[in-house]
Amino acid sequence: MDRVTAAVRAFYEAYPYPPGNRPDCDAYHGRLLLSYIERPKGMPKQLQLLEAGCGRGINLAAAAALQPQDQFTGIDINRVAIDEASANTRNKALSNLNFHLADLLDPASLPGVSRGYDVILSYGVIHHLSDPLKGLQQLTQQLAPHGVMSLMVDGRYGRQPLDRFLQALQIVSADGGADTERESTARALARIAERGVFHGNCWQGTSSVDEVEFADRCLHVHEQSYDIESLWQLLDRVGLKFIRWHESDDWSVAHISDDLELFEPLQALEPSVAYQVIERLTYRPKLSLVVARKEDRPRLPLTEEQLLSNRLCLSPQLKQITDEAGHRQWRRRGRKLSIDVQDLAHRLLMAASEIGSGFTGSQLLQQLTGESISPQQGVDSLRQLYALECLYAPHETDGTQS
Ligand SMILES: C[S@@+](CC[C@H](N)C(=O)[O-])C[C@H]1O[C@@H](n2cnc3c(N)ncnc32)[C@H](O)[C@@H]1O
């Protein structure tokens, strides 16, 4: 193991990530992730999912409990985190989940599966590797031919306020000192930064986050960040390509500007070039995306005919909540959707929640038989729900066993 990897391991063993016990597994759904590319050949009944750098495994455990039909594997270099994750799995008696101590940079330590993993997840890990290219190469080798990878790396431009803070910390504590001293200096500087470089952006509040989160942001021993260009180059070198962002709206010209004069020239740019403009104009601290092999293609939007006849599912990322004023709201990945309880789309979502598992668009519309809605209104509402990603179309499996 190289010196940097050993230091990263020691850091995470002191501060096992993620902090707390509230899982966030919205980005861990295998069938949803695979639905983002055109139908892969040989898609098996039981998916194999790998999380590379799973830390304490709380997100993976939550995902495994929600998707009992699929098999989940978590790996990490951190023995403390893997021991905790394995003990929790035993306590919860989750038979579709296992954890292994492994180094992403050491192929011999990785638990492979014979036909490759259908889905590989890796959030907040690649940018801590001493050799990110090698790490991503190893993961690509573990990916099934039809598989997808879901990644998150730090974004260079969005991190600039934090990088300025880290430079200040480096100047103040360049002569080393005890870890506790460094942490209290960092907290004190972060309190100043709250009124300065952290003000009004995603780093606001850093001075008061818990110990583990604070260490991850402010005391890390090795990290690098990416911009669109360098990330695209890294993907290209390992034979992968961009499929989509997790939060497409954050990267859509239409969502960042309503200036019609700007809209057309921006819209005319190559998508990756438009993303370079957006990353410079906005704070995007994380680049969170789905990638696949170069030969795979992003899924085309469903036609009207397919919306009515294909099997659809409710997005696992969709939640209905009641706000403080007692109003019901639909949210996807924590963001409020523009669906009012008076809308037909709302009633369709309620009907879909009652059906539960898959349904066709036609079957869903039939649930509202008592209502006088035209076929066009029905299709328009289905299209709205599909565009808002409340509904997705999972690929049918080939029945291949894992
Ligand atoms: C920021 S944490 C992310 C944990 C988890 N993915 C999450 O999102 O909560 C980074 C994790 O990557 C792990 N890691 C770093 N280098 C690694 C390596 N070479 N091999 C395996 N895991 C590694 C660390 O131990 C740590 O648990």
The ligand as an ORCA input file, in Angstrom:
! r2SCAN-3c Opt
* xyz 0 1
  C     -16.111     10.284      1.993
  S     -16.109      8.611      2.409
  C     -17.557      8.081      1.499
  C     -18.306      6.925      2.138
  C     -19.612      6.573      1.423
  N     -19.385      6.297      0.025
  C     -20.619      7.681      1.574
  O     -20.942      8.340      0.572
  O     -21.107      7.877      2.685
  C     -14.785      7.893      1.454
  C     -14.591      6.414      1.735
  O     -13.661      5.894      0.759
  C     -12.852      4.945      1.413
  N     -11.613      4.755      0.648
  C     -10.625      5.661      0.447
  N      -9.621      5.115     -0.265
  C      -9.983      3.832     -0.520
  C      -9.367      2.756     -1.211
  N      -8.158      2.882     -1.773
  N     -10.023      1.587     -1.301
  C     -11.250      1.434     -0.726
  N     -11.885      2.416     -0.055
  C     -11.252      3.607      0.053
  C     -12.639      5.561      2.776
  O     -12.171      4.637      3.735
  C     -14.021      6.138      3.089
  O     -14.819      5.221      3.792
*
